[in-house]
Amino acid sequence: MTETSRADEARPGDGLVKAGGIVFLAGAVATLATMAPLFLDVDPFPSWAWAVCMLMGVGFALSAAGVLRSAAAGRRAARESQA
């Protein structure tokens, strides 16, 4: 197997990292939207809109879980290649 074909394969944790990035971006957009009324001197959004901002943390946690899963799979593969 060549190195280029290995790079194209999906590894464990890749899906979690991608999903985490999307959720993080959704939370970032929500944060920008809820902060804008503070600077534009208009009525602020209701508290449920502020709760949507927490998606940034959820997305970060998903991505971190994906990275940890990928690292564990790499350690497992290294251990198996030594045996």
N, C-alpha and C positions, 0 to 999 in steps of 0.2 A: 504494500500500500504506500503510495507516495504521500509526501507531506501536504500537497495541495488538496488531495482528496480527504485527508484527515481534517483539515481546517474547515471544510464544508459540512462535516458531519455535526449533527446536533449532539451536544454533550449534556450530561445531567446538570440541571440547574439553569440552563439557558432560557427555558420558558419562564421560570420564576423571575429572572433578571429582566426580561422583556416586559412581562406583565407589571412588575414593580416600577419600571420606568414610565409606563403609560399611566399607571395610577398616580405616581408622583407628579407627572405633568398635569394631570387633571386637578390635583390638589393645588399645584402652583397657580394655575389659571384661576381657580376659585379664590385663592388668597389674594391675587391681584384684584379680582372683581370686588371682593368684600372690603379691601383697603381703599379702593378708589373713592367711595363716598366720604371718607374721612378727609381727603385732600380736596375734594370738589365741593365741599360744604353743602351736601345734600343729605337727605334722611338716610341713616345707616340701614343695612340689611337686617332681617330678623336673625335670631340666634341660630336657627337651623342652617343658615348659610355659613355661619362661622364654623359649624360642626363639619361641613364639607371640606374645610381647609385641613382637617385632620387626615385627609387622604394622602397628604405629603408624607406623613410619618408612616402610614400603612404601606405606601409604595416603597419607602426606604427599607422597611422591615422585610418586605417581599424580596427585594433585590439582595439584601444581605443574606437572607435564607438561601437564595439561589447561588450566591458566591460560596457560602459554606458547603452547600451540597456538591458543588463542582469541586471544591478543594478536597472534600472527603472522597469523592470518586477518583480524583487524581492520586491521593495517598493510597487508596485501595489498589489501583492499577500498578503503582510503583511497588507495593508490597508483593503483588502477584508476580511481577516480572522478576523480582529477586529470588523467589522461591523456585 
